[in-house]
């Protein structure tokens, strides 16, 4: 009989469903927690190497125009993130007053699992993500202008090792990792408890995420001359993988593969996708701005447009300090929430809880949008080559 081979998308969906169903009837598992811890340690170690291994040869192969492409990609990603924040503000200002009862005290009691893994193996990364990006930019841009081939060939061989690791280790283990996350979240009661809080606000933000993704692909489709809905269908594996892992960086291998299937050239995809996993955070921006605005309305805190705009522009920069890590964006945002919006420690705790309730959806929005930006950059590169 012919062996049926499931693609990554069905495997991820099956892992989520089985994890939620099994976790509803069975207790938390220390064995699964141990696997999660080991795989998370490996991902934390591998991600900086992945960025260096993919970005350096991609920038080098682009050639002397790499500097302009880097600037264009960074501005495009930052612009998308800031515009998403403005959309979130105007939507929240219009809708939230009708949904929020300011006289009702709002509390969210955080309950974390007391279980710990059987053992933990620390695998410290060789460098943090920002260091990896700086190294990748420096060597990639240098090789783009140099005529020598030795370092260029070494970077290509490093890319081959990274791709082999992705194909043979990361991708096969991702569905198991996702199953473990959803199993333990459901078994501890966290899934249903957290998602029952602020349901109306969560619903509005989820709709914003969907509309934002569609808007990005409509723009990319117009610029790239492709069907935006076919492109969205191609990117669904990246969306569902991010939904399970809650990490843009951990989803890079899937986002990269789907962007290439969408028609983005290999060199541009290898350059834009790892970069945008770090600097394109439109989904996280949508969540943080909406959640902050909702909490301010609940507590009767004063705010104005100028204050929120300044917060959005600063937040777009600050979130880059903690890229790719589940919940990293909100942790990086706490300083800005305190200094610019006056959030107290109690407000920060509420903010973290509300953000984490939707962490998967924001991450999925981030990585799915990366595909649209990659297509736009690819079109920009082709236009520059013709001139």
C-alpha positions in Angstrom: 0.0 0.0 0.0 1.1 3.5 -0.8 2.4 5.3 2.3 0.4 8.5 3.1 2.7 11.4 3.9 1.2 14.2 5.9 2.4 17.7 5.3 3.5 20.0 8.1 0.2 21.9 8.3 -1.9 18.7 9.0 0.7 17.5 11.5 0.6 20.8 13.4 -3.2 20.9 13.5 -3.4 17.3 14.6 -0.9 18.0 17.4 -2.9 21.0 18.6 -6.2 19.0 18.6 -4.7 15.9 20.3 -2.9 18.1 22.9 -6.1 19.9 23.9 -8.3 16.7 23.9 -5.7 14.7 25.9 -5.0 17.5 28.3 -8.7 17.8 29.1 -8.8 14.3 30.6 -5.2 13.6 31.8 -3.0 15.4 34.3 0.1 17.4 33.5 3.1 15.3 32.5 6.6 15.9 33.8 7.9 13.8 30.9 6.4 16.2 28.3 7.7 19.2 30.3 11.1 17.7 30.2 10.9 17.3 26.4 9.7 20.9 26.1 12.5 22.1 28.2 15.2 20.2 26.2 13.8 21.3 22.8 13.4 24.9 23.9 17.0 24.9 25.0 18.1 23.5 21.7 16.0 26.1 19.8 17.5 28.9 21.9 21.0 27.6 21.0 20.2 27.1 17.3 18.4 30.3 16.5 21.4 32.6 16.5 23.3 30.1 14.4 20.3 29.9 12.1 20.3 33.7 11.7 24.0 33.9 11.0 24.0 30.9 8.7 21.1 32.1 6.6 21.5 35.9 6.6 25.2 36.1 5.8 25.2 34.2 2.5 21.8 35.8 1.5 23.2 39.3 1.9 26.5 38.3 0.2 24.6 36.8 -2.8 22.5 39.9 -3.2 25.7 41.8 -4.1 26.5 45.5 -3.8 22.8 46.4 -3.5 22.6 44.6 -0.1 22.9 47.8 1.9 19.9 49.4 0.1 17.9 46.2 0.5 18.6 46.0 4.2 17.5 49.7 4.7 14.4 49.1 2.6 13.4 45.9 4.5 14.0 47.6 7.9 11.9 50.6 7.0 9.2 48.4 5.5 9.0 46.2 8.6 9.1 49.2 11.0 6.5 51.1 9.0 4.2 48.0 9.0 4.6 47.7 12.8 3.9 51.4 13.5 0.8 51.5 11.1 -0.5 48.4 12.9 -0.2 50.2 16.2 -2.1 53.2 14.9 -4.9 51.0 13.5 -5.1 49.2 16.8 -5.4 52.6 18.6 -8.2 54.0 16.4 -10.1 50.8 16.5 -9.9 50.5 20.3 -10.8 54.1 20.8 -13.9 53.6 18.7 -15.0 50.2 20.0 -13.8 49.6 23.5 -15.9 52.3 25.2 -19.0 50.2 24.2 -17.5 47.0 25.5 -15.8 48.0 28.8 -17.6 48.7 32.0 -15.3 51.1 33.8 -17.1 50.6 37.1 -16.3 46.9 37.3 -13.1 45.9 39.0 -11.0 43.6 36.8 -8.7 41.0 38.3 -6.7 38.2 36.7 -5.2 35.6 39.1 -2.2 34.0 37.6 -1.7 30.3 38.4 1.4 28.6 37.2 2.0 24.9 37.3 4.0 23.6 40.2 5.4 20.8 38.1 9.0 20.9 36.9 10.9 18.8 34.3 12.6 15.6 35.5 15.9 17.3 34.6 17.1 20.3 32.6 20.2 20.5 30.4 21.4 24.1 29.9 22.5 24.8 26.3 23.6 28.5 26.4 23.6 30.1 22.9 26.9 31.2 21.5 25.5 34.7 21.2 22.1 36.5 21.7 19.9 37.2 18.7 20.8 40.9 18.4 24.5 40.0 18.3 23.8 37.3 15.6 22.0 40.0 13.5 24.9 42.5 13.8 27.4 39.8 12.9 25.3 38.7 10.0 24.9 42.2 8.7 28.6 43.1 9.1 29.9 39.9 7.4 27.1 39.8 4.8 27.6 43.4 3.7 31.4 43.0 3.7 31.2 39.8 1.5 28.7 41.6 -0.8 31.4 44.1 -1.7 34.5 41.9 -1.6 35.6 39.8 -4.6 37.1 36.9 -2.6 35.4 33.5 -2.6 36.8 31.7 0.4 34.6 33.3 3.1 31.7 33.4 0.7 32.0 29.6 0.1 32.3 29.0 3.9 29.1 30.9 4.5 27.3 28.9 1.9 28.5 25.6 3.5 27.3 26.9 6.9 23.9 27.6 5.3 23.9 24.0 4.0 24.5 22.7 7.6 21.7 25.0 9.0 19.2 23.9 6.3 20.1 20.2 6.9 19.5 20.7 10.7 16.2 22.4 10.0 15.0 19.6 7.6 16.1 16.7 9.8 15.7 17.9 13.3 13.6 21.0 13.8 10.8 20.4 11.4 10.2 16.7 12.5 10.2 17.6 16.2 8.0 20.8 15.9 4.6 19.0 16.0 5.7 17.0 19.1 6.8 20.3 20.7 3.4 21.9 19.9 1.5 18.9 21.2 3.4 19.1 24.5 2.7 22.8 24.9 -1.0 22.5 24.3 -1.3 19.3 26.4 0.2 20.9 29.5 -1.6 24.2 29.1 -4.9 22.4 28.9 -4.2 20.0 31.7 -3.3 22.9 34.0 -6.5 24.6 33.1 -4.6 27.6 31.7 -6.1 27.4 28.2 -9.7 27.7 29.3 -9.1 29.9 32.3 -7.0 32.5 30.4 -9.1 32.5 27.3 -12.3 33.2 29.4 -10.8 36.5 30.5 -11.5 39.7 28.6 -13.4 37.7 25.9 -14.8 40.7 24.1 -11.4 42.4 23.9 -9.7 39.3 22.7 -12.3 38.9 20.0 -11.8 42.4 18.7 -8.0 41.9 18.7 -8.3 38.6 16.9 -10.4 40.2 14.2 -7.8 43.0 13.9 -5.1 40.4 13.4 -7.0 38.7 10.6 -7.9 41.9 8.8 -4.3 43.1 9.1 -2.9 39.9 7.5 -5.4 40.2 4.7 -4.5 43.9 4.2 -0.8 43.1 4.0 -1.4 40.4 1.4 -3.7 42.6 -0.6 -0.9 45.2 -0.8 1.7 42.5 -1.6 -0.5 41.0 -4.2 -1.0 44.3 -5.9 2.8 45.0 -5.9 3.9 41.5 -6.8 1.1 40.8 -9.3 -0.1 37.6 -7.5 -3.4 36.4 -6.0 -3.3 37.4 -2.3 -5.6 34.7 -1.2 -3.5 32.0 -2.8 -0.5 33.4 -1.1 -2.3 33.4 2.2 -3.2 29.7 1.7 0.5 28.9 1.0 1.5 30.6 4.3 -0.9 28.7 6.5 1.7 26.2 7.7 3.7 29.1 9.0 0.6 30.6 10.7 -0.3 27.3 12.5 3.3 26.5 13.4 3.6 30.0 15.1 0.2 29.4 16.7 1.7 26.3 18.4 5.3 27.5 19.2 4.4 31.1 20.2 7.8 32.0 18.7 8.6 33.9 15.5 12.2 32.7 15.6 11.2 29.0 16.1 8.9 29.3 13.1 11.6 30.7 10.8 12.3 27.4 9.0 8.6 27.0 8.1 8.1 30.7 7.1 11.2 30.4 4.9 10.0 27.3 3.1 6.5 28.7 2.5 7.8 32.1 1.3 9.9 30.2 -1.3 6.8 28.2 -2.3 4.9 31.5 -2.7 7.4 32.6 -5.3 10.0 34.6 -3.4 13.5 34.1 -4.7 15.8 32.0 -2.4 18.3 34.8 -1.7 15.6 37.3 -0.7 13.7 34.8 1.4 16.8 33.8 3.2 17.6 37.4 3.9 14.1 38.9 4.7 12.5 36.1 6.7 15.1 35.8 9.5 15.4 39.6 9.6 11.7 40.2 9.8 11.3 37.5 12.5 13.2 40.0 14.6 12.0 43.4 13.5 8.5 42.9 12.0 6.2 42.8 15.0 2.9 44.1 13.7 0.8 41.4 15.4 2.5 42.1 18.8 2.0 45.8 18.3 -1.7 45.3 17.6 -2.1 43.3 20.9 0.0 45.5 23.1 -1.6 48.8 22.0 -5.2 47.4 22.3 -4.5 45.8 25.7 -2.9 48.9 27.1 -5.8 51.1 25.8 -8.4 48.7 27.3 -6.7 48.7 30.7 -6.4 52.4 30.7 -10.1 52.8 29.9 -11.0 50.2 32.7 -9.2 52.2 35.3 -10.2 55.7 34.1 -6.6 56.7 33.2 -6.1 59.8 31.1 -4.6 59.4 27.6 -4.4 61.4 24.4 -3.5 60.8 20.8 0.0 62.4 21.1 0.9 60.2 24.1 -0.2 57.0 22.4 1.6 57.9 19.1 4.8 58.5 21.0 4.3 55.2 22.8 3.8 53.3 19.5 6.9 54.7 17.8 9.1 53.9 20.8 7.5 50.5 21.3 8.3 49.5 17.7 12.0 50.0 18.5 11.9 48.5 22.0 10.3 45.2 21.0 13.3 44.4 18.8 15.3 44.0 22.0 13.6 40.7 22.7 12.7 39.1 19.4 11.5 35.6 18.7 11.0 34.5 22.3 7.5 33.5 23.5 6.2 36.5 25.5 9.4 38.4 24.8 7.6 41.4 23.2 5.5 42.2 26.3 8.5 41.8 28.5 10.5 44.3 26.4 7.5 46.6 26.4 7.1 46.8 30.2 9.7 49.7 30.5 7.8 51.8 27.9 4.5 51.0 29.5 5.8 52.3 32.8 7.6 55.4 31.7 5.3 56.6 28.9 1.9 55.4 30.1 2.3 55.3 33.8 1.5 51.6 34.4 1.9 50.4 38.0 3.2 46.9 38.8 -0.4 45.7 39.2 -1.2 47.1 35.7 1.9 45.4 34.3 0.7 42.0 35.7 -2.7 42.5 34.1 -1.0 43.5 30.9 1.2 40.4 30.8 -1.7 38.1 31.6 -3.9 39.6 28.9 -1.1 39.5 26.3 -0.1 35.9 27.0 -3.7 34.9 26.5 -3.3 35.9 22.8 0.4 35.4 22.4 0.0 32.6 19.8 -2.3 34.7 17.6 0.0 37.8 17.6 3.0 35.6 16.8 1.1 34.0 13.9 0.2 37.4 12.6 3.9 38.5 12.8 5.3 35.5 10.8 2.5 35.3 8.3 3.0 39.0 7.5 6.7 38.3 7.0 5.8 36.4 3.8 4.0 39.5 2.4 7.0 41.7 3.2 9.4 39.2 1.6 7.4 39.3 -1.6 7.4 43.1 -1.6 11.2 43.2 -1.1 11.6 40.6 -3.8 9.7 42.8 -6.2 11.7 45.8 -5.1 15.0 43.9 -5.9 13.8 42.9 -9.4 12.8 46.5 -10.2 16.2 47.7 -9.1 17.9 45.1 -11.3 16.0 46.3 -14.3 17.0 49.9 -13.8 
